[in-house]
């Protein structure tokens, strides 16, 4: 999350998380967990 926020030009990962949650409705961590669980294994 920190690396992504840096690459997008956010000054802090905390602020990025706040904006992300406002836009997506879930935290970046939740988003990544959902993405991981939606990828079929095998």
Predicted model as a PDB file, atoms N, CA, C, CB and O in Angstrom, pLDDT in the B-factor column:
MODEL        1                                                                  
ATOM      1  N   UNK A   1       0.839  -1.190   0.000  1.00 87.00           N  
ATOM      2  CA  UNK A   1       0.000   0.000   0.000  1.00 87.00           C  
ATOM      3  C   UNK A   1       0.884   1.255   0.000  1.00 87.00           C  
ATOM      4  CB  UNK A   1      -0.954  -0.002   1.227  1.00 87.00           C  
ATOM      5  O   UNK A   1       0.613   2.229  -0.703  1.00 87.00           O  
ATOM      6  N   UNK A   2       1.940   1.200   0.804  1.00 91.00           N  
ATOM      7  CA  UNK A   2       2.877   2.334   0.856  1.00 91.00           C  
ATOM      8  C   UNK A   2       3.496   2.596  -0.515  1.00 91.00           C  
ATOM      9  CB  UNK A   2       3.989   2.069   1.893  1.00 91.00           C  
ATOM     10  O   UNK A   2       3.538   3.740  -0.968  1.00 91.00           O  
ATOM     11  N   UNK A   3       3.973   1.547  -1.173  1.00 93.00           N  
ATOM     12  CA  UNK A   3       4.603   1.701  -2.493  1.00 93.00           C  
ATOM     13  C   UNK A   3       3.629   2.257  -3.522  1.00 93.00           C  
ATOM     14  CB  UNK A   3       5.151   0.361  -2.977  1.00 93.00           C  
ATOM     15  O   UNK A   3       3.984   3.127  -4.318  1.00 93.00           O  
ATOM     16  N   UNK A   4       2.412   1.755  -3.501  1.00 91.00           N  
ATOM     17  CA  UNK A   4       1.394   2.225  -4.441  1.00 91.00           C  
ATOM     18  C   UNK A   4       1.098   3.701  -4.207  1.00 91.00           C  
ATOM     19  CB  UNK A   4       0.104   1.392  -4.305  1.00 91.00           C  
ATOM     20  O   UNK A   4       1.031   4.486  -5.154  1.00 91.00           O  
ATOM     21  N   UNK A   5       0.920   4.076  -2.936  1.00 93.00           N  
ATOM     22  CA  UNK A   5       0.622   5.475  -2.630  1.00 93.00           C  
ATOM     23  C   UNK A   5       1.764   6.385  -3.068  1.00 93.00           C  
ATOM     24  CB  UNK A   5       0.355   5.650  -1.129  1.00 93.00           C  
ATOM     25  O   UNK A   5       1.519   7.492  -3.547  1.00 93.00           O  
ATOM     26  N   UNK A   6       3.007   5.935  -2.911  1.00 93.00           N  
ATOM     27  CA  UNK A   6       4.173   6.707  -3.344  1.00 93.00           C  
ATOM     28  C   UNK A   6       4.166   6.891  -4.859  1.00 93.00           C  
ATOM     29  CB  UNK A   6       5.474   6.015  -2.900  1.00 93.00           C  
ATOM     30  O   UNK A   6       4.394   7.992  -5.360  1.00 93.00           O  
ATOM     31  N   UNK A   7       3.902   5.808  -5.580  1.00 95.00           N  
ATOM     32  CA  UNK A   7       3.906   5.852  -7.041  1.00 95.00           C  
ATOM     33  C   UNK A   7       2.797   6.746  -7.590  1.00 95.00           C  
ATOM     34  CB  UNK A   7       3.761   4.449  -7.605  1.00 95.00           C  
ATOM     35  O   UNK A   7       2.938   7.346  -8.656  1.00 95.00           O  
ATOM     36  N   UNK A   8       1.694   6.827  -6.850  1.00 93.00           N  
ATOM     37  CA  UNK A   8       0.589   7.675  -7.286  1.00 93.00           C  
ATOM     38  C   UNK A   8       0.752   9.125  -6.837  1.00 93.00           C  
ATOM     39  CB  UNK A   8      -0.718   7.125  -6.762  1.00 93.00           C  
ATOM     40  O   UNK A   8      -0.056   9.987  -7.183  1.00 93.00           O  
ATOM     41  N   UNK A   9       1.802   9.383  -6.067  1.00 95.00           N  
ATOM     42  CA  UNK A   9       2.105  10.749  -5.670  1.00 95.00           C  
ATOM     43  C   UNK A   9       1.474  11.203  -4.370  1.00 95.00           C  
ATOM     44  CB  UNK A   9       1.688  11.653  -6.730  1.00 95.00           C  
ATOM     45  O   UNK A   9       1.467  12.396  -4.068  1.00 95.00           O  
ATOM     46  N   UNK A  10       0.940  10.260  -3.590  1.00 93.00           N  
ATOM     47  CA  UNK A  10       0.379  10.625  -2.292  1.00 93.00           C  
ATOM     48  C   UNK A  10       1.499  10.789  -1.277  1.00 93.00           C  
ATOM     49  CB  UNK A  10      -0.635   9.565  -1.812  1.00 93.00           C  
ATOM     50  O   UNK A  10       2.478  10.043  -1.288  1.00 93.00           O  
ATOM     51  N   UNK A  11       1.344  11.774  -0.402  1.00 90.00           N  
ATOM     52  CA  UNK A  11       2.380  12.038   0.586  1.00 90.00           C  
ATOM     53  C   UNK A  11       2.426  10.976   1.671  1.00 90.00           C  
ATOM     54  CB  UNK A  11       2.165  13.389   1.208  1.00 90.00           C  
ATOM     55  O   UNK A  11       3.481  10.736   2.258  1.00 90.00           O  
ATOM     56  N   UNK A  12       1.295  10.339   1.945  1.00 94.00           N  
ATOM     57  CA  UNK A  12       1.286   9.305   2.972  1.00 94.00           C  
ATOM     58  C   UNK A  12       0.366   8.159   2.580  1.00 94.00           C  
ATOM     59  CB  UNK A  12       0.855   9.891   4.316  1.00 94.00           C  
ATOM     60  O   UNK A  12      -0.635   8.350   1.890  1.00 94.00           O  
ATOM     61  N   UNK A  13       0.725   6.969   3.033  1.00 94.00           N  
ATOM     62  CA  UNK A  13      -0.093   5.790   2.772  1.00 94.00           C  
ATOM     63  C   UNK A  13      -1.430   5.916   3.496  1.00 94.00           C  
ATOM     64  CB  UNK A  13       0.643   4.505   3.211  1.00 94.00           C  
ATOM     65  O   UNK A  13      -2.451   5.419   3.021  1.00 94.00           O  
ATOM     66  N   UNK A  14      -1.416   6.577   4.635  1.00 94.00           N  
ATOM     67  CA  UNK A  14      -2.649   6.774   5.403  1.00 94.00           C  
ATOM     68  C   UNK A  14      -3.658   7.591   4.595  1.00 94.00           C  
ATOM     69  CB  UNK A  14      -2.347   7.475   6.746  1.00 94.00           C  
ATOM     70  O   UNK A  14      -4.834   7.235   4.516  1.00 94.00           O  
ATOM     71  N   UNK A  15      -3.187   8.688   3.997  1.00 95.00           N  
ATOM     72  CA  UNK A  15      -4.074   9.531   3.198  1.00 95.00           C  
ATOM     73  C   UNK A  15      -4.589   8.771   1.975  1.00 95.00           C  
ATOM     74  CB  UNK A  15      -3.344  10.812   2.761  1.00 95.00           C  
ATOM     75  O   UNK A  15      -5.766   8.865   1.627  1.00 95.00           O  
ATOM     76  N   UNK A  16      -3.700   8.021   1.330  1.00 96.00           N  
ATOM     77  CA  UNK A  16      -4.103   7.211   0.183  1.00 96.00           C  
ATOM     78  C   UNK A  16      -5.202   6.227   0.582  1.00 96.00           C  
ATOM     79  CB  UNK A  16      -2.891   6.454  -0.395  1.00 96.00           C  
ATOM     80  O   UNK A  16      -6.195   6.078  -0.130  1.00 96.00           O  
ATOM     81  N   UNK A  17      -5.023   5.560   1.716  1.00 96.00           N  
ATOM     82  CA  UNK A  17      -6.013   4.602   2.202  1.00 96.00           C  
ATOM     83  C   UNK A  17      -7.358   5.267   2.427  1.00 96.00           C  
ATOM     84  CB  UNK A  17      -5.533   3.950   3.492  1.00 96.00           C  
ATOM     85  O   UNK A  17      -8.408   4.708   2.109  1.00 96.00           O  
ATOM     86  N   UNK A  18      -7.308   6.472   2.981  1.00 96.00           N  
ATOM     87  CA  UNK A  18      -8.523   7.228   3.266  1.00 96.00           C  
ATOM     88  C   UNK A  18      -9.274   7.556   1.972  1.00 96.00           C  
ATOM     89  CB  UNK A  18      -8.183   8.521   4.029  1.00 96.00           C  
ATOM     90  O   UNK A  18     -10.488   7.377   1.883  1.00 96.00           O  
ATOM     91  N   UNK A  19      -8.532   8.040   0.973  1.00 96.00           N  
ATOM     92  CA  UNK A  19      -9.132   8.377  -0.320  1.00 96.00           C  
ATOM     93  C   UNK A  19      -9.643   7.119  -1.013  1.00 96.00           C  
ATOM     94  CB  UNK A  19      -8.112   9.106  -1.221  1.00 96.00           C  
ATOM     95  O   UNK A  19     -10.741   7.111  -1.570  1.00 96.00           O  
ATOM     96  N   UNK A  20      -8.850   6.066  -0.977  1.00 96.00           N  
ATOM     97  CA  UNK A  20      -9.234   4.800  -1.603  1.00 96.00           C  
ATOM     98  C   UNK A  20     -10.532   4.274  -1.013  1.00 96.00           C  
ATOM     99  CB  UNK A  20      -8.122   3.760  -1.439  1.00 96.00           C  
ATOM    100  O   UNK A  20     -11.423   3.840  -1.743  1.00 96.00           O  
ATOM    101  N   UNK A  21     -10.636   4.312   0.308  1.00 97.00           N  
ATOM    102  CA  UNK A  21     -11.837   3.813   0.973  1.00 97.00           C  
ATOM    103  C   UNK A  21     -13.057   4.654   0.601  1.00 97.00           C  
ATOM    104  CB  UNK A  21     -11.641   3.808   2.494  1.00 97.00           C  
ATOM    105  O   UNK A  21     -14.160   4.126   0.456  1.00 97.00           O  
ATOM    106  N   UNK A  22     -12.856   5.957   0.450  1.00 97.00           N  
ATOM    107  CA  UNK A  22     -13.949   6.845   0.066  1.00 97.00           C  
ATOM    108  C   UNK A  22     -14.448   6.490  -1.340  1.00 97.00           C  
ATOM    109  CB  UNK A  22     -13.492   8.326   0.123  1.00 97.00           C  
ATOM    110  O   UNK A  22     -15.653   6.491  -1.594  1.00 97.00           O  
ATOM    111  N   UNK A  23     -13.523   6.189  -2.245  1.00 96.00           N  
ATOM    112  CA  UNK A  23     -13.865   5.889  -3.635  1.00 96.00           C  
ATOM    113  C   UNK A  23     -14.404   4.473  -3.801  1.00 96.00           C  
ATOM    114  CB  UNK A  23     -12.649   6.081  -4.522  1.00 96.00           C  
ATOM    115  O   UNK A  23     -15.440   4.275  -4.436  1.00 96.00           O  
ATOM    116  N   UNK A  24     -13.713   3.493  -3.237  1.00 95.00           N  
ATOM    117  CA  UNK A  24     -14.061   2.090  -3.438  1.00 95.00           C  
ATOM    118  C   UNK A  24     -15.053   1.542  -2.407  1.00 95.00           C  
ATOM    119  CB  UNK A  24     -12.814   1.263  -3.410  1.00 95.00           C  
ATOM    120  O   UNK A  24     -15.745   0.557  -2.661  1.00 95.00           O  
ATOM    121  N   UNK A  25     -15.111   2.189  -1.250  1.00 97.00           N  
ATOM    122  CA  UNK A  25     -16.006   1.714  -0.206  1.00 97.00           C  
ATOM    123  C   UNK A  25     -15.371   0.683   0.717  1.00 97.00           C  
ATOM    124  CB  UNK A  25     -17.230   1.135  -0.826  1.00 97.00           C  
ATOM    125  O   UNK A  25     -15.974   0.269   1.707  1.00 97.00           O  
ATOM    126  N   UNK A  26     -14.156   0.272   0.388  1.00 97.00           N  
ATOM    127  CA  UNK A  26     -13.404  -0.666   1.222  1.00 97.00           C  
ATOM    128  C   UNK A  26     -11.950  -0.207   1.297  1.00 97.00           C  
ATOM    129  CB  UNK A  26     -13.500  -2.122   0.660  1.00 97.00           C  
ATOM    130  O   UNK A  26     -11.496   0.572   0.458  1.00 97.00           O  
ATOM    131  N   UNK A  27     -11.229  -0.688   2.294  1.00 95.00           N  
ATOM    132  CA  UNK A  27      -9.825  -0.300   2.442  1.00 95.00           C  
ATOM    133  C   UNK A  27      -8.965  -1.003   1.388  1.00 95.00           C  
ATOM    134  CB  UNK A  27      -9.315  -0.634   3.865  1.00 95.00           C  
ATOM    135  O   UNK A  27      -9.353  -2.052   0.873  1.00 95.00           O  
ATOM    136  N   UNK A  28      -7.796  -0.429   1.067  1.00 93.00           N  
ATOM    137  CA  UNK A  28      -6.901  -1.088   0.100  1.00 93.00           C  
ATOM    138  C   UNK A  28      -6.552  -2.518   0.524  1.00 93.00           C  
ATOM    139  CB  UNK A  28      -5.612  -0.271  -0.065  1.00 93.00           C  
ATOM    140  O   UNK A  28      -6.430  -3.405  -0.321  1.00 93.00           O  
ATOM    141  N   UNK A  29      -6.393  -2.739   1.826  1.00 92.00           N  
ATOM    142  CA  UNK A  29      -6.066  -4.074   2.330  1.00 92.00           C  
ATOM    143  C   UNK A  29      -7.205  -5.053   2.026  1.00 92.00           C  
ATOM    144  CB  UNK A  29      -5.786  -4.026   3.853  1.00 92.00           C  
ATOM    145  O   UNK A  29      -6.968  -6.168   1.563  1.00 92.00           O  
ATOM    146  N   UNK A  30      -8.436  -4.625   2.292  1.00 94.00           N  
ATOM    147  CA  UNK A  30      -9.598  -5.473   1.985  1.00 94.00           C  
ATOM    148  C   UNK A  30      -9.672  -5.748   0.487  1.00 94.00           C  
ATOM    149  CB  UNK A  30     -10.909  -4.805   2.471  1.00 94.00           C  
ATOM    150  O   UNK A  30      -9.951  -6.868   0.059  1.00 94.00           O  
ATOM    151  N   UNK A  31      -9.417  -4.705  -0.301  1.00 93.00           N  
ATOM    152  CA  UNK A  31      -9.465  -4.813  -1.756  1.00 93.00           C  
ATOM    153  C   UNK A  31      -8.478  -5.876  -2.235  1.00 93.00           C  
ATOM    154  CB  UNK A  31      -9.155  -3.450  -2.414  1.00 93.00           C  
ATOM    155  O   UNK A  31      -8.822  -6.718  -3.064  1.00 93.00           O  
ATOM    156  N   UNK A  32      -7.248  -5.835  -1.711  1.00 90.00           N  
ATOM    157  CA  UNK A  32      -6.228  -6.811  -2.099  1.00 90.00           C  
ATOM    158  C   UNK A  32      -6.622  -8.227  -1.672  1.00 90.00           C  
ATOM    159  CB  UNK A  32      -4.871  -6.435  -1.484  1.00 90.00           C  
ATOM    160  O   UNK A  32      -6.397  -9.189  -2.406  1.00 90.00           O  
ATOM    161  N   UNK A  33      -7.209  -8.346  -0.484  1.00 91.00           N  
ATOM    162  CA  UNK A  33      -7.635  -9.659  -0.012  1.00 91.00           C  
ATOM    163  C   UNK A  33      -8.737 -10.218  -0.906  1.00 91.00           C  
ATOM    164  CB  UNK A  33      -8.119  -9.578   1.446  1.00 91.00           C  
ATOM    165  O   UNK A  33      -8.753 -11.411  -1.212  1.00 91.00           O  
ATOM    166  N   UNK A  34      -9.644  -9.365  -1.317  1.00 88.00           N  
ATOM    167  CA  UNK A  34     -10.727  -9.815  -2.208  1.00 88.00           C  
ATOM    168  C   UNK A  34     -10.174 -10.225  -3.562  1.00 88.00           C  
ATOM    169  CB  UNK A  34     -11.784  -8.707  -2.386  1.00 88.00           C  
ATOM    170  O   UNK A  34     -10.604 -11.225  -4.137  1.00 88.00           O  
ATOM    171  N   UNK A  35      -9.219  -9.451  -4.074  1.00 84.00           N  
ATOM    172  CA  UNK A  35      -8.583  -9.773  -5.352  1.00 84.00           C  
ATOM    173  C   UNK A  35      -7.897 -11.132  -5.266  1.00 84.00           C  
ATOM    174  CB  UNK A  35      -7.564  -8.678  -5.749  1.00 84.00           C  
ATOM    175  O   UNK A  35      -8.037 -11.962  -6.164  1.00 84.00           O  
ATOM    176  N   UNK A  36      -7.151 -11.358  -4.176  1.00 84.00           N  
ATOM    177  CA  UNK A  36      -6.455 -12.629  -3.979  1.00 84.00           C  
ATOM    178  C   UNK A  36      -7.424 -13.789  -3.928  1.00 84.00           C  
ATOM    179  CB  UNK A  36      -5.630 -12.592  -2.706  1.00 84.00           C  
ATOM    180  O   UNK A  36      -7.158 -14.845  -4.503  1.00 84.00           O  
ATOM    181  N   UNK A  37      -8.540 -13.612  -3.252  1.00 83.00           N  
ATOM    182  CA  UNK A  37      -9.496 -14.705  -3.100  1.00 83.00           C  
ATOM    183  C   UNK A  37     -10.319 -14.937  -4.374  1.00 83.00           C  
ATOM    184  CB  UNK A  37     -10.427 -14.418  -1.930  1.00 83.00           C  
ATOM    185  O   UNK A  37     -10.923 -15.997  -4.536  1.00 83.00           O  
ATOM    186  N   UNK A  38     -10.344 -13.955  -5.271  1.00 78.00           N  
ATOM    187  CA  UNK A  38     -11.115 -14.112  -6.492  1.00 78.00           C  
ATOM    188  C   UNK A  38     -10.310 -14.766  -7.617  1.00 78.00           C  
ATOM    189  CB  UNK A  38     -11.626 -12.767  -6.945  1.00 78.00           C  
ATOM    190  O   UNK A  38     -10.867 -15.139  -8.650  1.00 78.00           O  
ATOM    191  N   UNK A  39      -8.993 -14.904  -7.410  1.00 72.00           N  
ATOM    192  CA  UNK A  39      -8.143 -15.541  -8.405  1.00 72.00           C  
ATOM    193  C   UNK A  39      -8.245 -17.062  -8.226  1.00 72.00           C  
ATOM    194  CB  UNK A  39      -6.657 -15.051  -8.274  1.00 72.00           C  
ATOM    195  O   UNK A  39      -7.916 -17.580  -7.159  1.00 72.00           O  
ATOM    196  N   UNK A  40      -8.694 -17.772  -9.252  1.00 72.00           N  
ATOM    197  CA  UNK A  40      -8.798 -19.224  -9.110  1.00 72.00           C  
ATOM    198  C   UNK A  40      -7.419 -19.859  -8.943  1.00 72.00           C  
ATOM    199  CB  UNK A  40      -9.514 -19.831 -10.325  1.00 72.00           C  
ATOM    200  O   UNK A  40      -6.496 -19.545  -9.695  1.00 72.00           O  
ATOM    201  N   UNK A  41      -7.278 -20.734  -7.979  1.00 63.00           N  
ATOM    202  CA  UNK A  41      -5.994 -21.396  -7.772  1.00 63.00           C  
ATOM    203  C   UNK A  41      -5.899 -22.637  -8.634  1.00 63.00           C  
ATOM    204  CB  UNK A  41      -5.798 -21.757  -6.297  1.00 63.00           C  
ATOM    205  O   UNK A  41      -6.868 -23.375  -8.809  1.00 63.00           O  
ATOM    206  N   UNK A  42      -4.675 -22.853  -9.182  1.00 60.00           N  
ATOM    207  CA  UNK A  42      -4.475 -24.032  -9.999  1.00 60.00           C  
ATOM    208  C   UNK A  42      -4.357 -23.635 -11.401  1.00 60.00           C  
ATOM    209  CB  UNK A  42      -5.577 -25.024  -9.833  1.00 60.00           C  
ATOM    210  O   UNK A  42      -4.181 -24.488 -12.272  1.00 60.00           O  
TER     211      UNK A  42                                                      
ENDMDL                                                                          
END                                                                             
